[in-house]
Amino acid sequence: MRFATLNTWGRRGDWTSRLPLLRNGFTALDADIVVLQETVLTADVDQVAEMLGTGYHPGRHVIDNVSVCYRSAWESTHPAERLATYIPENPLSVDADWPFRGIDHVLIRCGRNGPTLPIRECHRTFDHGPTSASDHYGLVVDFGLSTDPSS
């Protein structure tokens, strides 16, 4: 299972140039789950539909009675490397003095035996020169499927 997340930076910057980067990038990632932040939804604009097409399904529900223990996908796969998704080296960075660099996270709920989904890999995406499409870099996480019912 593949999970991708990105802070899209709304429609700021050169949206006409960024839109094809996002469309092509998400198509290439072929993620099972996509989570987006800072997207625009008005009566006239549906930014997610512009990027992913009209067949996307937004998930909207309240989660109740779940564990409060979560594991960072990045820290699990890169224990010696600090997460950096909001950095001044990004060509679309708008706040070089922002003191926090690792501000975009994928957290996996833990059960009695650790994460409820095995974390196989986590890496940044939309983070190389011409693929930069936001002031934040995104994350892609590959999960295995849990077979442990007590997780």
C-alpha positions in Angstrom: 0.0 0.0 0.0 1.4 3.4 -0.9 0.5 6.7 0.9 1.5 10.2 -0.3 1.0 13.6 1.3 1.7 17.1 0.2 1.0 20.6 1.4 -0.1 22.0 -2.0 0.5 25.7 -1.1 -3.0 26.4 -2.4 -3.1 28.1 -5.8 -0.3 30.5 -4.9 2.8 31.0 -7.0 2.7 30.1 -10.6 -0.3 27.8 -10.5 -0.4 27.2 -14.2 3.1 25.8 -14.1 2.7 24.0 -10.9 -0.6 22.2 -11.8 1.0 19.9 -14.5 3.8 19.0 -12.1 1.3 18.0 -9.5 -0.9 16.0 -12.0 2.1 14.2 -13.5 3.7 13.7 -10.1 0.7 12.1 -8.4 0.1 9.9 -11.5 3.7 8.7 -11.3 3.5 8.1 -7.6 0.5 5.8 -8.1 -0.5 6.1 -4.4 -3.4 4.2 -2.8 -4.0 7.0 -0.4 -3.4 10.7 -1.0 -3.6 13.4 1.7 -3.4 17.0 0.7 -3.2 20.2 2.8 -3.9 23.8 1.8 -6.2 22.9 -1.0 -8.8 25.4 -2.3 -12.5 24.4 -2.5 -15.0 27.1 -3.4 -18.2 27.3 -5.5 -16.0 27.9 -8.5 -12.7 26.1 -7.7 -12.0 22.5 -6.7 -8.2 22.3 -6.6 -8.1 18.6 -5.7 -10.2 17.8 -8.8 -7.9 19.9 -10.9 -4.9 17.9 -9.7 -6.4 14.3 -9.3 -9.4 14.4 -11.6 -13.1 14.3 -10.7 -13.1 10.7 -9.5 -11.3 11.4 -6.1 -13.1 10.5 -2.9 -12.6 12.9 0.0 -12.7 11.1 3.4 -14.6 13.1 6.0 -15.4 11.4 9.3 -14.6 11.6 13.0 -12.3 9.0 14.5 -13.3 8.0 18.1 -11.7 5.8 20.7 -8.4 5.3 18.9 -4.9 4.9 20.3 -3.0 8.1 21.1 0.3 6.4 20.3 1.6 7.1 16.8 4.9 6.3 15.1 6.5 8.6 12.6 7.0 6.9 9.2 10.1 9.1 8.6 11.7 8.4 11.9 11.0 4.7 11.5 12.8 4.5 8.2 15.4 7.3 8.7 16.4 7.1 12.4 19.6 9.1 12.0 18.2 11.8 9.7 16.0 14.7 10.7 12.9 15.3 8.6 13.1 18.4 6.4 10.0 19.2 4.3 9.9 23.0 4.7 13.4 24.3 3.8 14.9 27.5 2.4 16.6 25.5 -0.4 13.2 24.8 -2.0 12.9 27.2 -4.9 9.3 28.0 -3.9 10.1 28.7 -0.2 8.4 31.8 1.1 9.8 32.0 4.7 13.5 31.2 4.9 13.5 32.3 8.6 10.8 29.8 9.7 12.5 27.9 12.6 10.9 24.5 11.9 11.9 22.3 9.0 10.2 19.0 9.6 6.6 20.1 9.7 4.8 17.6 7.4 4.3 14.2 8.9 2.8 10.8 8.3 1.9 9.2 11.6 0.8 5.6 12.0 -1.4 4.5 14.9 0.2 1.9 17.2 -1.4 -1.1 18.8 0.0 -3.4 21.5 2.6 -4.7 19.0 3.7 -1.5 17.4 2.4 0.3 14.2 -0.9 -1.1 12.9 0.6 -1.1 9.4 4.2 -2.2 8.8 6.3 0.8 7.5 8.5 -0.4 4.6 9.7 2.9 3.2 9.3 6.7 3.5 10.8 9.3 1.2 10.3 12.9 0.2 8.5 13.7 -3.0 8.1 16.8 -5.2 11.5 17.8 -3.9 13.9 18.1 -6.9 14.3 21.4 -8.8 11.7 21.3 -11.6 9.4 18.9 -9.6 9.0 21.4 -6.7 5.3 22.3 -6.9 4.8 23.7 -3.4 6.6 25.6 -0.6 6.6 22.2 1.3 8.0 18.9 0.1 5.7 16.0 0.3 6.2 12.5 1.7 5.5 9.0 0.2 5.1 6.0 2.5 5.0 2.4 1.4 3.2 0.2 3.9 2.9 -3.6 4.2 -0.4 -5.0 5.2 -0.7 -6.1 8.8 -1.6 -9.7 9.5 -1.4 -9.4 13.3 -5.0 -9.0 14.6 -3.7 -7.6 17.9 -2.0 -4.6 16.2 
